[in-house]
Amino acid sequence: MSERLCNTLHNSMEDVINKELETVFEFSYDPMYVIDGNGIVLRVNPACSRFYGFPQEQMLGKNIEELEDLNVLSPDAARRALRTGMRISMTEVFQFKREILVTATPVMNEENKIVRVVCNLRDMTELMTLKLKIEEAEKMKHEYETKLQEVIHVSGSSIVLRSSSIRSSFDMGLRVAKFDSTVLILGESGVGKNILARYIHENCSRAHGPYIEVNCGAISETLLESELFGYEPGAFTGAKKEGRKGLIENADKGTIFLDEIGELPKILQVKLLHFLQGKYITRVGSSKPIHVNARVIAATNKNLEEMIHIGTFREDLYYRLNVIPIKLPPLRNRKEDILSLIKHFLQLNQKQYGIEKTLAPDALDKLVKYSWPGNVRELQNIIERIVITSANETITVLDLPEYIQKVSSLLSTNENTLTEYVEEVEAEKIFTAYKKYMSTYKAAKALGMSQSTFSRKLRRYKEKNC
């Protein structure tokens, strides 16, 4: 190949490259300008002209110092690049408080002298605003998740919130906590109605006020009226000379939790209705109304609508109580919580008694498949019992109560083995972590496992779910 042809091809390639660079420069989304070694503007792309609001032709040929005097641009990065011969990146605040990231890159000739400085600008204002919004959202999310974590502790009690159904109930409780509306908590005995009531109180504006809990079924009918509404001196035989405030009055500026509201005698249902309607109570033996600013949370394991039908519960009181109903699911309907609850109660007993015990797989299998008619309270009591009474460090089936031992070992077609259940829980944790961090390294670190183990399990569960 002749030298002339080589030069032609070389020049042709240079033309192509120059045209490509020209296109990149002209159509770049980011503002760009080029100065020579003396700070004279040689090139300005359209984005730069739009950004500064100054015509290209009026910027060309001017020194950057002159343009600074005209308040056209802020050339600090370009000046430093000219002075040091190094690539400079710095944030500058331009007019109208716009924050821009300027990168000035010097270009040297063969004699190592600066012949050009390419300045690239990126408007960070919107990005910083978005970043602040994201940080605020993350902060709110963290605060929310802290309040609604998997295990929440409420005044010495605790409850596991792993399943979507129980989380939904406590999520609703958290949302309505900031309002003073009456809440009616529905659920079987032992599901944690008292914990939810206390949780609502501790997350509302009345949290620093008193919290009074009353079990309407645990106080005799003859005493319940004076306990709830108080009494005046000499109201009845045995009454204190100075009289006494009732529990509702003691809850002023706070919350009164009326558990087992279905046990409230019908005569007292009228007095409670009057309080809910006007926030006034009348002590026994008095006709003087007393204003009480107390929020009412009620709970029951009974079917109040059925009680209305048979005439044992007032319909008007029901509608006053049922402003915001929240239903807590029984433990048998949230099997995915049982393993977490067992682990939680084992830890509590270890802390309380200094006894560290583990459960054999077959014992866990029995506990998971048991129907738990007494719900979480029954499970907590059983764990405490077997921790204390089992002779060995590992609790076996033989350490369980006899009625739980008799739970069939044969799985129905709708049930999973314990291993399959554990895999489901693990898969959910792995998918959730990966979705949150979008990085196997960060997700593995969050779950306390190696990246290789996490990646292997992630592939496995993805293939299994395909």
C-alpha positions in Angstrom: 0.0 0.0 0.0 1.4 3.4 -1.1 2.2 6.1 1.5 -0.3 8.4 -0.2 -3.1 5.9 0.2 -2.2 5.3 3.8 -2.3 9.1 4.5 -5.7 9.3 2.7 -7.1 6.4 4.8 -5.7 8.0 8.0 -7.2 11.4 7.2 -10.5 9.7 6.3 -10.6 7.9 9.7 -9.7 11.2 11.5 -12.6 12.9 9.7 -15.0 10.2 10.9 -13.7 10.3 14.5 -13.9 14.1 14.5 -17.5 14.1 13.2 -18.4 11.6 15.9 -16.8 13.7 18.6 -18.5 16.8 17.1 -21.9 15.0 17.3 -21.3 13.9 20.9 -20.3 17.4 21.8 -23.2 19.1 20.1 -25.9 16.7 21.3 -24.7 16.1 24.8 -27.4 16.5 27.4 -24.8 17.9 29.8 -23.5 21.4 29.2 -19.8 21.5 27.9 -17.4 24.1 26.9 -13.7 24.1 25.9 -11.1 26.8 26.7 -7.5 27.1 25.5 -4.4 27.4 27.7 -5.0 31.1 28.2 -8.7 30.7 29.4 -10.2 31.8 26.1 -13.5 30.0 25.2 -13.1 28.0 22.0 -16.2 25.8 21.9 -19.6 25.9 23.6 -22.3 23.3 23.1 -26.0 24.2 22.8 -26.8 22.6 26.2 -24.2 25.0 27.8 -25.8 28.0 26.2 -29.3 27.0 27.4 -28.0 26.3 30.9 -26.4 29.7 31.3 -29.0 31.5 29.3 -26.3 33.2 27.2 -25.9 32.9 23.3 -23.1 30.7 22.1 -21.7 33.3 19.8 -21.4 35.8 22.6 -19.4 33.3 24.8 -16.9 32.3 22.1 -13.6 34.2 22.1 -14.1 35.6 25.6 -11.9 34.9 28.5 -13.5 33.0 31.4 -12.7 35.8 33.8 -14.6 38.2 31.6 -17.6 35.8 31.5 -17.4 35.5 35.3 -17.6 39.3 35.5 -20.7 39.2 33.4 -22.2 36.6 35.8 -22.4 34.1 32.9 -20.4 31.3 34.5 -18.4 30.3 37.5 -15.0 29.2 36.3 -13.3 28.1 39.5 -12.8 24.5 38.4 -11.4 25.6 35.0 -9.0 28.1 36.7 -7.7 25.4 39.1 -7.2 22.9 36.1 -5.2 25.6 34.3 -3.1 26.3 37.3 -2.4 22.7 38.5 -2.6 20.8 35.2 -4.8 18.2 37.0 -8.3 17.0 36.5 -10.6 19.0 38.8 -14.1 18.1 40.0 -15.9 20.4 42.3 -19.4 21.5 43.2 -20.3 25.2 42.6 -23.4 27.1 43.4 -24.5 29.1 40.4 -27.1 31.9 40.2 -30.6 31.1 41.5 -28.9 28.7 44.0 -28.4 26.0 41.4 -25.9 23.5 42.5 -23.7 22.2 39.7 -20.9 19.7 39.5 -18.1 20.9 37.3 -15.3 18.6 35.9 -12.4 20.4 34.2 -10.0 18.1 32.3 -6.8 19.6 30.9 -5.4 18.4 27.6 -1.6 18.5 27.2 0.5 18.8 24.0 3.8 17.0 23.3 5.7 19.5 25.4 3.4 18.8 28.4 1.8 22.3 28.1 -1.9 22.8 28.6 -3.5 23.6 25.2 -7.1 22.8 26.1 -9.4 22.4 29.1 -12.6 20.5 28.6 -15.3 21.6 31.1 -18.3 19.3 31.7 -21.2 20.5 33.9 -24.0 18.6 35.5 -26.9 20.3 37.2 -27.1 18.6 40.7 -30.1 20.7 42.0 -32.8 18.3 41.0 -30.7 15.4 41.9 -29.9 16.8 45.3 -33.6 17.6 45.8 -34.5 14.0 44.8 -31.8 12.7 47.1 -33.2 14.6 50.1 -36.6 13.3 49.3 -35.3 9.8 49.1 -33.4 10.2 52.4 -36.6 11.6 54.0 -38.6 8.7 52.7 -36.0 6.2 53.9 -36.1 7.9 57.3 -39.9 7.7 57.5 -39.7 4.1 56.3 -37.1 3.2 58.9 -39.2 4.9 61.7 -42.3 3.0 60.4 -40.6 -0.3 60.2 -39.0 0.2 63.6 -42.5 0.6 65.0 -43.8 -2.4 63.1 -40.9 -4.8 63.2 -41.2 -8.6 63.3 -41.2 -8.6 67.1 -42.6 -5.6 68.9 -42.3 -5.0 72.6 -45.2 -3.2 74.4 -44.8 -2.5 78.1 -43.2 -5.8 79.0 -45.2 -7.9 76.6 -44.3 -8.9 73.0 -45.8 -10.2 69.9 -44.4 -11.6 66.6 -45.6 -9.9 63.5 -44.4 -12.2 60.7 -47.5 -13.1 58.8 -49.3 -10.6 56.6 -52.6 -11.0 58.5 -51.2 -10.0 61.9 -49.0 -7.3 60.5 -52.1 -5.9 58.8 -53.9 -5.7 62.1 -51.1 -3.9 63.9 -50.5 -1.7 60.8 -54.2 -0.6 61.1 -53.6 0.0 64.8 -50.7 2.2 64.1 -52.6 4.2 61.5 -55.6 4.9 63.8 -53.5 5.6 66.9 -53.2 9.3 66.0 -56.9 9.7 66.0 -59.2 9.6 69.1 -61.8 7.4 67.5 -63.1 4.4 69.5 -61.6 1.1 68.5 -63.2 -2.3 68.8 -60.7 -5.2 68.8 -62.1 -8.6 67.8 -60.5 -11.9 68.2 -60.3 -15.2 70.1 -59.0 -15.4 73.6 -55.2 -15.4 73.7 -54.5 -13.7 70.4 -53.0 -10.5 71.9 -56.0 -8.0 72.0 -54.5 -6.4 75.1 -51.1 -6.0 73.4 -52.7 -4.3 70.4 -54.7 -2.0 72.7 -51.6 -1.0 74.6 -49.7 -0.6 71.3 -52.4 1.9 70.0 -52.1 3.9 73.3 -48.3 4.0 73.2 -48.3 5.4 69.7 -51.0 8.1 70.1 -50.9 11.6 71.5 -52.2 10.3 74.8 -49.1 8.1 75.3 -47.9 10.2 78.3 -51.4 9.9 79.9 -52.8 7.1 82.0 -53.6 3.7 80.5 -56.3 1.8 82.5 -57.1 -1.8 81.6 -60.4 -3.3 82.8 -61.5 -6.9 82.3 -65.3 -6.5 82.4 -65.7 -10.3 83.0 -63.4 -10.4 86.0 -65.3 -8.0 88.3 -68.6 -9.0 89.8 -71.7 -7.2 88.5 -72.4 -5.6 91.9 -69.0 -4.0 92.0 -68.4 -3.2 88.4 -70.5 0.0 88.3 -68.7 1.6 91.2 -65.3 0.4 89.8 -66.0 1.9 86.4 -67.9 5.1 87.3 -66.8 5.7 90.9 -69.1 6.6 93.8 -69.9 9.5 96.2 -69.5 9.4 100.0 -72.1 7.2 101.6 -73.4 5.9 98.3 -73.7 2.4 99.7 -72.8 0.3 102.7 -69.0 0.0 102.9 -68.3 3.0 100.7 -65.3 5.1 101.6 -66.2 8.3 103.5 -64.4 10.5 100.9 -65.9 8.6 97.9 -63.8 7.3 95.1 -63.0 8.0 91.5 -63.9 5.3 89.0 -61.5 3.7 86.5 -62.9 5.8 83.6 -62.3 9.0 85.5 -58.8 7.8 86.3 -58.2 7.5 82.6 -58.7 11.2 82.0 -56.3 12.5 79.3 -55.4 8.9 78.6 -56.9 5.6 77.4 -59.3 3.1 79.0 -59.2 -0.4 77.6 -62.4 -2.3 78.3 -61.5 -6.0 77.7 -64.3 -8.6 77.4 -66.8 -5.8 76.7 -69.4 -8.5 75.9 -69.5 -9.4 79.6 -70.7 -5.9 80.5 -74.1 -6.1 82.2 -76.9 -4.5 80.2 -77.7 -1.9 82.9 -74.1 -0.6 82.7 -74.2 -0.7 78.9 -76.5 2.3 79.1 -74.1 4.3 81.3 -71.2 3.5 79.0 -73.2 4.6 76.0 -73.9 7.9 77.7 -70.2 8.4 78.3 -69.3 7.5 74.7 -71.9 10.0 73.4 -71.0 13.0 75.6 -67.8 12.2 77.5 -69.6 12.6 80.8 -69.9 10.1 83.6 -72.0 10.1 86.8 -70.7 8.6 89.9 -72.9 6.1 91.9 -74.9 8.1 94.4 -74.6 11.4 92.5 -76.5 13.3 89.8 -73.7 15.6 88.9 -72.1 14.8 85.6 -68.2 14.8 85.4 -66.4 15.5 82.1 -63.7 12.9 81.3 -61.4 13.2 78.3 -60.6 9.5 77.9 -60.2 7.4 74.7 -62.1 4.1 74.7 -60.6 0.9 73.3 -62.8 -2.2 73.7 -62.2 -5.8 72.9 -64.2 -9.0 72.9 -64.0 -12.6 71.8 -67.8 -12.8 71.5 -70.0 -12.3 68.5 -71.7 -9.0 69.5 -74.0 -9.0 66.5 -75.4 -12.4 67.7 -75.7 -11.0 71.2 -77.7 -8.1 69.8 -80.0 -10.6 68.1 -80.7 -12.5 71.3 -81.1 -9.2 73.3 -78.0 -9.4 75.6 -76.1 -6.5 74.0 -77.4 -3.1 73.1 -77.3 -2.3 69.4 -76.8 1.4 69.9 -73.7 0.7 72.1 -72.4 -1.7 69.5 -72.4 1.0 66.8 -70.7 3.5 69.2 -68.0 1.0 69.9 -67.6 -0.4 66.4 -66.2 2.9 64.9 -62.9 1.3 63.9 -63.0 -2.5 64.2 -59.7 -4.4 64.1 -59.7 -8.2 63.9 -56.8 -10.2 65.2 -56.5 -13.6 63.4 -56.1 -16.8 65.5 -52.8 -18.6 65.5 -54.1 -21.6 63.5 -54.7 -19.2 60.6 -51.1 -17.8 60.7 -49.0 -21.0 60.9 -46.0 -19.1 59.5 -45.8 -17.2 62.8 -45.4 -20.4 65.0 -41.7 -21.0 64.3 -40.9 -17.3 65.0 -43.0 -17.3 68.2 -41.3 -20.5 69.4 -37.8 -19.0 68.8 -38.9 -15.8 70.6 -40.4 -17.6 73.6 -37.3 -19.8 73.9 -35.1 -16.7 74.0 -37.4 -15.1 76.7 -37.2 -18.2 78.9 -33.4 -18.4 78.4 -33.2 -14.8 79.5 -35.6 -15.3 82.5 -34.4 -18.7 83.7 -30.9 -19.0 82.3 -32.0 -22.2 80.6 -30.9 -22.7 77.0 -33.0 -25.4 75.2 -33.5 -26.4 71.6 -36.4 -28.3 70.0 -35.9 -31.6 68.0 -37.4 -31.4 64.5 -40.1 -33.9 65.2 -41.2 -31.9 68.3 -41.2 -28.7 66.1 -43.3 -30.6 63.6 -45.9 -31.4 66.2 -46.0 -27.8 67.5 -46.5 -26.4 64.0 -49.3 -28.7 63.2 -51.2 -28.3 66.5 -54.3 -26.1 66.2 -53.6 -23.9 69.2 -57.2 -23.2 70.4 -55.6 -21.0 73.2 -53.6 -19.1 70.6 -50.4 -17.3 71.4 -51.0 -17.4 75.2 -51.3 -21.2 75.1 -48.1 -21.5 73.0 -46.2 -19.2 75.4 -47.3 -21.3 78.4 -46.4 -24.6 76.7 -42.9 -23.4 75.7 -42.3 -22.2 79.3 -43.5 -25.5 80.6 -41.4 -27.8 78.4 -38.3 -25.6 78.9 -38.6 -26.0 82.7 -39.7 -29.6 82.8 -37.6 -31.3 80.1 -34.5 -33.1 81.4 -32.3 -32.7 78.4 -31.0 -29.7 76.4 -32.9 -30.9 73.3 -36.7 -31.0 73.8 -38.2 -34.1 72.1 -41.8 -35.2 71.3 -42.0 -37.0 74.6 -41.5 -33.7 76.5 -44.6 -32.2 74.9 -48.0 -32.4 76.5 -49.8 -35.7 75.7 -52.5 -34.0 73.7 -49.9 -32.4 71.4 -48.0 -35.7 71.1 -51.2 -37.2 69.6 -51.2 -34.7 66.7 -51.1 -36.9 63.6 -47.7 -37.3 62.0 -49.4 -38.0 58.7 -49.6 -34.8 56.6 -52.7 -34.0 54.7 -52.5 -33.0 51.0 -52.7 -29.4 52.0 -49.9 -29.4 54.5 -46.2 -29.1 54.0 -43.5 -31.0 55.9 -41.5 -29.0 58.4 -38.5 -29.0 56.0 -40.7 -27.6 53.2 -42.1 -25.0 55.5 -38.6 -23.9 56.6 -37.6 -23.6 53.0 -40.6 -21.4 52.2 -39.6 -19.1 55.1 -36.0 -19.1 53.9 -37.0 -18.4 50.3 -39.2 -15.5 51.3 -36.3 -14.0 53.4 -33.8 -14.4 50.6 -36.2 -12.9 47.9 -37.1 -10.0 50.2 -33.4 -9.2 51.0 -32.4 -9.4 47.4 -35.3 -7.1 46.3 -34.3 -4.6 49.0 -30.6 -4.4 48.4 -30.4 -5.5 44.7 -26.9 -6.9 45.6 -26.1 -10.5 46.6 -23.2 -9.2 48.7 -25.3 -6.7 50.7 -28.3 -9.1 51.0 -26.0 -11.9 52.2 -24.4 -9.6 54.8 -27.8 -8.5 56.0 -28.9 -12.2 56.5 -25.6 -13.2 58.1 -24.5 -15.6 55.4 -21.7 -15.8 52.8 -22.3 -14.4 49.4 -21.7 -17.8 47.7 -24.3 -19.4 50.0 -26.8 -16.6 49.3 -26.2 -16.8 45.6 -26.6 -20.6 45.5 -29.8 -20.5 47.5 -31.2 -17.6 45.4 -30.6 -19.6 42.2 -32.1 -22.6 43.7 -35.3 -20.9 44.9 -35.7 -19.0 41.6 -35.5 -22.3 39.7 -37.9 -23.9 42.1 -40.4 -21.1 41.6 -40.2 -21.0 37.8 
